[in-house]
């Protein structure tokens, strides 16, 4: 098994060769935090958020490194922003972890108000638990793929979620669907 310093070198090289690799920067930040090199962890986590601001788990880890360096106020601001991002995305595990960190540090988690969605109900229900369209969800007009997977997606996923997936997560969707 590689030592932590060897893994840090490996991920440092990876992020230098591909500076836009948010997962490389994320993992490098985790390794720096594990090695109690929090200044460097903060830099890696911030770069991750520049590349992928919706990566809610990073806010949690960034705040933890900030607290480790005695920067509690920065951590509170980071966690509040992360809580909002996680809640908007439906990322319950990071949202709840961030809420616990806020409480542990004497802060109440932000109260998230959900506006009532106006308009007629479409009758289509998106199966994604974090779908924001609610009763206004519109089905896909055509299957995105010409096979059984495409038919399943068209039957279960709304236009808004599919468009968001393709725009924000195209590589991850391709990998997840093993295309």
C-alpha positions in Angstrom: 0.0 0.0 0.0 1.2 3.5 -0.9 2.1 5.9 1.8 0.0 9.1 2.1 3.0 11.1 0.7 3.1 8.9 -2.3 -0.6 9.3 -2.9 -0.3 13.0 -2.5 2.5 13.0 -5.1 0.3 10.9 -7.4 -2.7 13.2 -7.2 -0.6 16.3 -7.4 0.9 15.1 -10.6 -2.7 14.2 -11.9 -4.0 17.7 -11.1 -1.0 19.3 -12.7 -1.5 17.3 -15.9 -5.2 17.9 -15.9 -6.0 21.1 -13.9 -9.7 20.8 -14.7 -10.1 17.4 -13.0 -12.4 18.2 -10.1 -12.2 14.7 -8.7 -8.4 14.8 -8.7 -8.5 18.1 -6.8 -11.1 16.7 -4.5 -9.1 13.6 -3.7 -5.9 15.6 -3.3 -7.8 17.8 -0.8 -8.9 14.8 1.2 -5.3 13.5 1.3 -3.9 16.8 2.4 -6.5 17.0 5.2 -5.7 13.4 6.2 -2.0 14.4 6.3 -3.0 17.5 8.5 -1.9 19.8 5.7 -5.0 21.9 5.9 -3.7 25.0 4.0 -3.1 22.8 1.0 -6.4 21.0 1.5 -8.2 24.3 1.4 -6.5 25.2 -1.9 -7.5 21.9 -3.4 -11.1 22.1 -2.1 -11.5 25.6 -3.4 -10.2 24.6 -6.8 -12.7 21.7 -6.8 -15.5 24.2 -6.1 -14.3 26.5 -8.9 -14.6 23.5 -11.3 -17.8 22.0 -9.8 -19.7 24.4 -7.5 -22.5 21.9 -7.1 -20.1 19.3 -5.4 -21.8 19.7 -2.0 -19.5 17.3 0.0 -16.6 19.6 -0.7 -18.2 22.4 1.3 -18.2 20.1 4.3 -14.6 19.1 4.0 -13.5 22.7 3.2 -15.2 23.9 6.4 -13.5 21.1 8.4 -10.1 22.2 7.2 -10.9 25.8 7.9 -11.9 25.0 11.5 -8.7 22.9 11.9 -6.8 26.1 11.2 -8.9 28.2 13.6 -10.9 29.9 10.9 -14.3 29.1 12.4 -16.1 32.1 10.9 -15.0 31.1 7.4 -16.1 27.6 8.0 -19.5 28.7 9.2 -19.9 30.7 5.9 -18.7 27.8 3.9 -21.0 25.4 5.6 -24.0 27.7 5.2 -23.3 28.0 1.5 -22.8 24.2 1.2 -26.0 23.5 3.1 -27.9 25.6 0.5 -26.2 23.9 -2.4 -26.8 20.4 -1.0 -30.4 21.1 -0.2 -31.1 22.5 -3.7 -29.5 19.4 -5.3 -31.3 17.0 -2.9 -27.9 15.8 -1.5 -29.3 14.8 1.8 -26.2 13.1 3.3 -23.9 16.1 2.9 -26.7 18.5 3.8 -27.3 16.7 7.1 -23.6 16.3 7.9 -23.1 20.1 7.3 -26.2 20.8 9.5 -24.6 18.7 12.3 -21.3 20.6 11.9 -23.1 23.9 12.1 -24.9 22.9 15.3 -21.7 21.5 16.8 -20.2 25.0 16.2 -23.1 26.8 17.8 -24.9 27.8 14.6 -28.4 26.8 13.5 -28.6 25.3 10.1 -30.3 27.5 7.5 -34.0 27.1 7.2 -34.9 26.3 3.6 -38.2 27.6 2.4 -39.7 25.7 -0.4 -41.9 27.8 -2.6 -45.2 26.4 -3.6 -45.0 25.6 -7.3 -47.8 27.4 -9.2 -49.4 26.2 -12.3 -51.3 23.2 -13.5 -50.3 19.7 -12.7 -48.8 17.9 -15.7 -49.6 14.4 -14.5 -46.0 13.3 -15.1 -43.9 12.4 -12.0 -40.2 12.4 -12.3 -38.7 9.5 -10.4 -35.6 11.4 -9.3 -35.9 12.2 -5.6 -34.1 15.6 -6.1 -36.3 16.7 -9.0 -37.2 20.4 -8.5 -39.9 20.5 -11.1 -42.5 18.8 -8.9 -46.0 18.7 -10.3 -44.8 20.9 -13.2 -42.4 18.1 -14.5 -42.6 17.7 -18.3 -41.9 14.3 -19.8 -39.2 13.9 -22.4 -40.7 14.3 -25.9 -38.5 11.5 -27.3 -36.3 8.9 -25.7 -32.7 10.1 -25.4 -31.3 6.8 -26.5 -32.6 4.4 -29.1 -32.7 1.4 -26.9 -34.4 0.0 -23.7 -32.4 2.3 -21.5 -33.6 5.3 -23.5 -37.2 4.1 -23.1 -36.7 3.7 -19.3 -35.2 7.2 -19.0 -38.1 8.7 -21.0 -40.6 7.0 -18.8 -39.0 8.0 -15.5 -37.0 11.2 -15.9 -38.4 14.7 -16.7 -37.1 17.1 -19.3 -35.6 19.4 -16.7 -33.6 16.7 -14.9 -32.4 15.1 -18.2 -31.3 18.5 -19.6 -29.5 19.2 -16.3 -27.8 15.8 -16.4 -26.5 16.3 -19.9 -25.4 19.9 -19.3 -23.8 19.4 -15.9 -22.9 15.7 -15.7 -22.6 14.4 -19.2 -19.5 12.4 -18.6 -20.8 11.0 -15.3 -24.1 10.0 -16.9 -22.2 8.2 -19.7 -20.2 6.4 -17.1 -23.2 5.6 -14.9 -25.2 4.2 -17.8 -22.0 2.4 -19.1 -22.4 3.9 -22.6 
